[in-house]
Amino acid sequence: MRPLSRTLAALATAATATTGLAAVSVGTAPTASAAGCSNKIFLVDGYKSGESAASFGGPSMSNVASAPGWDREIFYYQNGIIPVIDPTTLNNTVAKAVPSLERKAVDYHNACPSAKIAFMGYSFGALVAGNVVESLANKNVIPHNQLNAVLYGDPRRAPQAKGIEGPAGGVLTMLPNLPTIDAPGPRNFRDVDVSEVCNQNDVICNAANPFTNALAVANEVQGYRSGDHGYRFNPFGADSHPGDHYIPQAPRINYGAPLPIPAPTPNALLKDNALWNSTVKAIGDVIDGAVAGQLLSRFGVPGANQLALPIDGLIAEAGVSN
């Protein structure tokens, strides 16, 4: 099993009786009025496990807690990040999986209009599930008070200043756009209840600013490689409470506070840089169209030295030689 990942890790070389999912006591979760209906939670696994749900225990979902009144359903999807070794890219995966999962949710709501609908995503699956929730939060096709999500190791977790590492968030909120990997920053869930669960040493959801705290990033990458991207999946317990659940951890590599300088993140620095983004898109278009592996040796992207560690790690973890 390789969550979003070993590859994205590299990129930046986690109740009470009342649950956020049910908004009512789990034990007394309301039963949808239509015959055969129950509350529904869609489970979305990470990189390399989208088609097997291996992180969740496969079809048995033995690694995911259950609750009365809730039907768990795995959302199977093909995912990829590096086109040379994967069947698709991150951008293409998101472009296909997000509308497909959203359509499943809307169809279920149309069939069971009083049922609550929740999403649990892990790693790449958190990227997909979170994007679906953001999309639904901007529409009225499903009442927002019937929607919830629990995201583990989310690469678009909004930056938080909760530890000595300083402001840190999902890897796709810290790094800039890269070929075939868009980094749009954090989401806006509006009035939909969402729980973000993140380990301190998990670079996928808690990447520090590499410009001001490179040692913290090194610790987070090491944490990822040492198992700190692993979670216990209980979307019906304390994890279900809306908000940011930051889990402190002892460091794998000693580090301190960030440099006291007003340096932007790579994402903020390059987000609106037309030359950077046009170059990235041009390379990404070639990779998508021709699966040109040679371009991935260094992604063909000129950039700050501080980005070398995450990019090198991405290549190494993906199995693409330098």
N, C-alpha and C positions, 0 to 999 in steps of 0.2 A: 504494500500500500504506500503510495506516495502522494500526500496531500498537496495542495496548491503551492505550495510547495517547496518539495526539494528544489524545484526549479525556481519558484519565486523567492524562496528563502534566500536563496542565492541572490536573488535580486537585491536584497538589501544586505550582499556579502558582508472566560468563560464563562423549601417553600413552605412557604407556609401553605396552609390549605388553600388559600386564594392564590391562583396563578395568573400570571400575565397572559398566558395562553387562553385560559378560559374566562378570565375576568370574573370568575365565580369559583366556588370551592370545587376542586377537581373531583371530589367524591360526589358532588351533586351537579356535575356538568350537564347543561341542558341538552335534551335530546331533540334533534331537529324534527319538525312536525311531519315532513314527508316520510312515507313508509320506507324503511331501509336506510334512512339517513342517520348519520352521527356527526359529531365534530370531526374535522379532518386536519391532520398535520402531514405536510409533505416533507420528506427527508431527502436532503441533497448532499451527497458525499463529495470528496475532494478529488484532486488530480490523480489520474490513473485508477480511480475507484468509482468513477461515475457510472460505469456499466456493470459493476459488481457489488457496490455498496459494502466493500470489504471492511471499511472502518466501522460500519454499523453492525457487523456480524452477518452480512449477506442478507438473503431473503428472510431469514428468521428474525432479523433486527435484534439479535440477542444483546447487543451492546448499547441499545437505546431504551431508556425507561419507557414504560407505558402507563396509562392512566384510564380509569373508567370513563366511558362516554366519548373516548377519542379513538378514531381509526387512524393508524399510521400507514402511510403509503410512501414507498421509495420512488423517487423520480429518477429514472434511469436516463442517462445521456452520455454521449460520446464527448470527451474533452481532450484538450491538448494545449501545449504552449509552444513547443519547438517543432516546426514543421518537418525538420529532417528526421526526427525520431518519433514524432506524433502524427496521427492522421489529420490533425488540423491545428490551428493556432488559438491562442487565448482569445483574440478579438473575434474570430469566427465562431468559437465555442459560445461566447457570450451572446453574439448576434442571433444564434439559433436556439440556445437553451432558454434564455430569458423569456422570449415570447411563447415558447412551447409550454413552459411551466406556468406562466401567467394564464394561458388559455385553459390549462387543466383546472386552475383555481376558479376561473370565471365559470367554466362549465359546471363545476361542482356546486358553485353558489346558485347557478340557475336551476339546478336539479334539487338542491336542498337550501332554499333561501334563508332559513333561520339558523343554519349550522355556522359555527365558528370555524374559521380557516386559519391555520398557522403554518409556519415554515420553520424548519430547523436546517441550517446549513453549516457545513464544516469546510474551512479552507476555501478551495475553489468553489465548493458548494455554497459557502457563505457569500462569496462574490455573486453567484447566480441568484440565490434566494434573496439576498439583500437588494439586488437590482430590481427583482420582481416586486418586492414590497415598496420600494421607492416609486416604481411605476404606478402601482395600484393606489399609493398615497396621493398621487396627483390626478386621480380619476374618482368617479363615484359609482363604478360598476359593482363594487362590493362595499357595503357600509364599513367605515373605518373602525368602528367599535366591534366589528366581527373579525378583524384581522390582527395577527400578532406574529412575531418572529423571534427566534433565539439563534444568534449567530456565533459560532465558535471559530476563533482564529481568523477573523474577517480581514482580508487584505484592504478593505476600504473603511475600516474602523476610524472614526473621527479622532484626530490627534487630541491627546489628553496630557496634562502635566501632573502625573500622579506618583512618579518615582524620581530617584536621583538622576535618572537619565535625561530628565527634562521633557519637554513636549515630544510625544511619540505617538504614532498612529499606524494604521495599515500601510503596508509597503507601497500600495498604489496611491497613497496620499503623500508619500515622502519622495519617491522617485519621479522623474519626468516621464513623458511618453517615450517608449522604446519601440523598435520595429515589431509589429504585430501585437504589441502590448500597450494598450491605452491606459493611462494613469489619470483618471478624471478627478481624483480627490475624494473627499467624504461625501456622503449622501445627505439628502434632506427627507426624513421620514414623515415630516409634518405631524399630524396628530395620531399616527399609528404607533402602537406600543411595540418597541423593539428592545431586546436585551442583547448586549454585546458581551461576550465572555472572552477574556484575553489573559494569557500568562505574561508576566513581566519579561521573561526571557525569549518570547516568541517573536521573531523578526517579522513574521507574516502580518501580525496585527499590532505590533508594538515597536515599529522601527523608529529609532531616534534620528535626529537630523545628522547626517554624516559630515556636514560642514562644521558642526560645533561639538560633536561628541562621537568621534570615530570609534573610540574604545567601546562605547555603549553598543554601537552597531556590531562590532566584532563579538561582543558578548551575546547579543541577540542571535547572531548567525550561529555561534557555537551552541547556544541554547536550543535552537531549532534542530541542529544536527545531533544533539544529545537527548532528544525526546521531549523538549518543552513545547512542542507543537501538538502534544497529545492531550486529550480532554476526556472526561467522563460525560457522556451525553445524557442529561436529565432535563429535558425541556419543560418538565412539569413541576420541578422543585424550585429551589431558590434561584436557579439560573433563569427562570421564566420572568422574574420581576423586571419590569422595564428599566433601562438605564445601562450604565457602563459598569461591568463587573471585572475589575482589575485584580489579578491574583499575584501578590508579591512573591518573589523567589530569590533565593540566594544566587549571587552572580556566578557564572561559569568562568568569567574572566573579570578580574578586578577593574573597576572604572570609577570615575567620579562624576561630578556635575558638569554640565556643558560649559563651553567657553562663554564668558560674559560678553558676547558680542552680538549685535542685531543681524545675524546672518539668516537669510531666507533658506527654506528647504530647497533642494533641487527641483521639486515639483513647482514651487512658487516662482523660482528663478526662471524656469524655462517654459512654464505653462503657456505664456503668451508670446514666446519667441518664435516668430514666423519661420525663420531660417531653420531652427532646430526641428520644429514640427514638420515642415515640408520635407526635410531630409529624412527624418524618421519614417514619414509616410511613404516616401518614394522607395526606401529600402524595404519596408514592410510589404508594399505592393508587389515587389519583385519576389520576395520570399513566398508570399501567398500564391503568386501565380506560377512561379517556376520551381519552388522548393529548392532555392539555391543555398546549399549548406555552407559554401565557402564564406558567404556574407556573415555567417553567425560566429565566425572565429573571434571577432571582436564586436559583433553587431554592426560594424561599419559606422559607428556613431562616435564622433569626436566629443570629448567631454572632460569635465573636471577630474583630476586625479582621484578625488574622493569617491568617484563612482566606479573606480576600477575593481574594488573588492566585491561589491554586489554583482557587477557584470561578470567578472571572472567566476564567481561562485555560481551564477546562473548557468554559465556554459559548462562548468565542471560537473555540477549536479545533474544537468540534463544529459550528460554523456557525450557532449560535443567537444572534440579535442581542440586545443589552442593551435 
